[in-house]
Amino acid sequence: MIYSQAINVFNKMIVLNKGIPFNIKIPTKETESALNELAKKQGKTFKVADDLFKDLDNCIFMYKKN
């Protein structure tokens, strides 16, 4: 099977399953915690996009620092 055929099969499986044809598992406790926070609407909010991007830059800086 060539790549394009595999992609076509995968796309057909998505249509038949009405979604991704396999379970997607949450890989870490951190990810699960973040998803729960969002579901409870306890995540950070920003009034303007610039504030969001500043916060993301800060998170990246802190991640690289560790």
Secondary structure as GFF3:
##gff-version 3
##sequence-region A 1 66
A	DSSP	alpha_helix	3	17	.	.	.	ID=ss1
A	DSSP	alpha_helix	29	39	.	.	.	ID=ss2
A	DSSP	alpha_helix	49	65	.	.	.	ID=ss3
###
